[in-house]
Each structure stands twice: as C-alpha cells, then as structure tokens.
Amino acid sequence: MNIQKMMKQAAKMQEQMAQAQAELAERTVTATAGGGKVTVVATGAGDVVSIKIDKAVVDPEDVEMLEDLIVVAIAEAQKKAAQVAADEMGKVTGGIELPFKLPF
C-alpha cells in the first residue's frame, strides 16, 4: 500500500474522530436511580449536565440514601455515555481498536 494513501486515510479518520467527539459533546444520555427518584443527564462525552431529585427522597434523617442514589445515577449515566461513545467511535474506526481509552 502506498504510504501517502495510508497517511491520507489516517488524516481522514482523525478528522472523522474529531467530528464524532464534537457530536458526542452535544448528545445526551439520561439515567435514573431509585425508581426514577434521581435523574442524571450527561453528555455523550460523559460530562454530567443536570441532576433532578424528587422531593420524596429528600429526608434529612437519611442523607446517605440520597447520596447513594446520586452516585448510582451518575455512574449509570457515564456508563451509557461510554457505550454511546464506543459505538460512535467504532463507526469511525471500522472496529479497529485504538491504543487509548476515552477519558471516562
């Protein structure tokens, strides 16, 4: 294979990856915990953009439960975001595994 052709293909893939990353930053995923009592929205890049908490789970006597629900919802949102990112990057790379992981 011609080295120039290979370099052009690599540059095109890099361009497509940058575009996919920008699109992921605009997409959102939603996750809940506690039967929908805590809802977290994150970008496809894994950044948490909002948290909604149902007043029914705000109990001053049991703050730890609310903290746990928030942690679970954030972890699930980030897991969904990572899957969306992996799916999108897989489209760009054609299934080729890259020597790095996404930052989340």
N, C-alpha and C positions, 0 to 999 in steps of 0.2 A: 504494500500500500504506500502511496505517495505521502511523504511526511508533511507537505504543505496541505494536502487534502485533510489529513488527520488533524492538523493544527486548526484548520477552519472549522472542522466538526467540533473540536473541543471548545473553540470560542463560541460557536453557536449554542452548544449545550450550556456553557457558562451563562450566556445571555438569557436562555430559557429558564435556568435555575433562578437567576436574579428576578426575573419577571414572576415566577411561581412564588418566590418568597414575598414579594410585594403584594401579590394577590392573597397569600395566606394571612398577611397582617391585616387585611380588610375583611376576611371571612370571620365568622364567629361560630362557636360551639356553645351549647348550654348543657349543664349538668345539675342534678339535684341530689339532695340527701334528706333523710328524714321524711320520706313520702312527699317530697315537694316543699317541705318547710323551709329549706335553704336552697336557693338557686344561684348558681355562679355562671357568668358568661365570660368566655375567654376568646381571644383571637386565635386564628389558626397557627399563629406563632407561639401560642402558649401564655400570652400576657392576660392576666385577669383584668377585665374592664368593668365588671359590676358584680355586686353581691346583693341579693334580696333575701330578707329574713322575715318570715311570718311572725307576727307578734305573739302567736300562740306558743312559740318555743323560747320566748324571752322570759326566763324565770330567774330572778336574782338568787334564788336558792340553789340553782343547778346550772351555773355558768359553764361548767365543764362539758355538759352535754352539748350546749350550743357551740362551744369551741370545737368539739369533735365533729359535729355536723358540718361546720365550715371547712375544716381540714379535709373531710371526705369529699365534699362537693368540689373543692379546688383541685384535689388530686384527680377526680374523675374528669373534670373539665380539661385539665392538662393532658390526661391520657387520651381523651378524644381528639384534642388538638394535635397531639403527636401522631395519631393514626391518620388524621386528615393530611398532615404534612408529609408523612411517609407515602401515602397514596399519591399525592400530587408530585412529589419528587420522583417517585417510581415511574410516573408517566414521562417525565423529562429524561430520566436516565435509562429508560427502557429496561429497568430491573437490575442494572449494574449496581453493585454495592459500592458505596463511596467510602473512602478511608477516614471518614469523620462522622460524628453523630450530630443531630440537631441539638441546640442548646437547652432542650427541656425534656 
